[in-house]
Amino acid sequence: MMREATLYSNLKQGIRCDLCARRCVLHDGETGFCRVRVVKDGKLYTKVYGLIDGMAADPIEKKPLFHFAPGSHAFSISTSSCNFRCQFCLNYHSAHREVPAGEMIMPEEIVHLAERHNCAGITYTYTEPTVFMELAHDTAEIAHNKGMFNTFVTNGYLTKEAIDYIAPYLDAASVNFKGSGNKKFYNDLMSVPKVEPIFTAMDYMNKKGILIEITNLIIPEVGDHPEDTEYLAKWTVEHLGPRTAFHVTAFSPTYKLTHIPRTSAKMLEKHIAIAKEAGLEFVYSGNIPGHDYENTYCPECGYKVIERHSVYLKSNNLNEQGLCPQCNANLNISGIQWMVRGKGQLGRF
């Protein structure tokens, strides 16, 4: 079912989509780079409104979001396609579909499913939520009205118009970098012409009061340059603050990069050290279960405030205000009204 898009402009040279930083200009019958935006009779339409390609109930830590509503569970949804072409995409079967597919589920039913699965909120993830923004917006509005949270797992390639559209209902965003945002890496292995719009979007989301966590995928041989991690970490400290959660995650061979080796713990620890040296106080590892960098320690007194195993909460000792229980330090953790304190739900999903 096609639905008229919300954010587009009529220009002399055609119809311009104003959702992502590509700002595709299209004519009748043409489809955008994302494959799910099409012009028909002088209007821009989305092909994926309600066409759900993936859904599951997940721990919020899986997003990964470690500083938002710890221990809670999110109902995750996605549609087909993406505005990137990552050659190492874990969800390539959905993100790289030529023709969108899925099950028709409208916003009201999505929220109902989240409630049935005892989820505190909804996460728009797996593929890029920017390409199904209208669906995300309408679902998020209903969810907020019911006291539920909304989070994005995004590549950050949004326009300011898109952020303005979703911001009233978006509580947090996990912004996923690959190869530390190296420009050549993005162009050659992701078909992304420029990375600057991602930083602009993060700045703007931060001004809108959306909690941001950064994930940085380190890929050996092609996306493991220390100077890029240093730049990304220093930018984060300067623009988002030293207590922004920063996840350094390991790569596993997949899709078109099966010839690249898995990221070793030693390599990951090197980039973690770089990020911490740049001034970040909460640097986490990802995709190496049992690694000590999965836990949250208070930077003021050293107390282990939150303990995790992989993406599962083992224990949460934050006080009711979301502060360190030992010294009352502010750890930049939000979504306190949805968090689970005490012993976690290890292995529930």
Secondary structure, 3 states (H helix, E strand, C coil): CCEECCCEEEECCEEEECCECCCCEECCCCECCCCCEEEECCEEEECCCCEECEEEEEEHHHCCCCCECCCCEEEEEECCCCCCCCCCCCCHHHHCCCCCCCEECCHHHHHHHHHHCCCCEEEECCCCHHHHHHHHHHHHHHHHHCCCEEEEEECCCECHHHHHHHHHHCCEEEEEEEHHHCHHHHHHHHCCCCCHHHHHHHHHHHHCCCEEEEEEEEECCCECCHHHHHHHHHHHHHHCCCCCCEEEEECCCCCCCCCCCCCCHHHHHHHHHHHHHCCCCCEEEECCCCCHHHCEECCCCCCEEEEEECCEEEEECCCCCCECCCCCCECCCECHHHCCCEECCCCCC
